[in-house]
């Protein structure tokens, strides 16, 4: 019995490892491969996942030191985005999106209605026109663009209109003069005579003023006719050269061939004497 107890005691002592039963010690003691893992876990003081930023979170919103989202930076960015979106205008969905198109044109400067254009008339002949403003509004013209249309009309179109009007009026007056003097050929002859007389005897300003209208030309012709006896007598002096055509024109005058006006007859006679002296 004694031997058995000793053996038991010895076995019991052999089973002890630093006060821990062998069976318990083998359960508690880590194997070599687990030692580093345990020591590594115990030596790390950073929160779990501190350096593992989720892919959906931008780096500027991630605090790597704390392993958390920077909420203040995220809030500031959101507020700025909201402010910008509040100032933006959505693009019209299609050409039929009348509301969206009107909203966009209104922000660009088009008034709500055609009568909202404030046009400054650049010329008395170019004043705001309701029909034109309606067309400009329908085409989407802004206030500045509509004003530009009127300004260009005064700057570019009025000179062209004035020139065309002057040419038309001159043509109309020439037609009257041709009828008055007996046809285009007779008018050309008389016009050359009137021009020579006016350049030789009248100031240029008066000459140009009278030559610009039918009534002025008739007045010049009457002045020349009354001065013809004296001028014919001065033929060759450089003031007015009497030609055979001008004398033929006098002969065609009814006062010569029908009325036998002594004054006209005397002018024709004196003219031929100066042209063909004996």
Secondary structure, 3 states (H helix, E strand, C coil): CHHHHHHHHHHHHHCEECCEEHHHHHHHCCCHHHHHHHHHHHHCCCCCCCCCCCCCCCHHHEECCCCEECHHHHHHHHHHHHHHHHHCCCCCCCCCCHHHHHHHHHHHCCCCCHHHCCCCCCECCECCCHHHHHHHHHCCCCHHHHHHHHHHHHHHHHHHHHHHHHHHHHHHHHHHHHHHHCCHHHHHHHHHHHHHHHHHHCCHHHHHHHCCCHHHHHHHHHHHHHHHHHHHHCCCCCCCCCCHHHHHHHHHCHHHHCCCCHHHHHHHHHHHHHHCCC
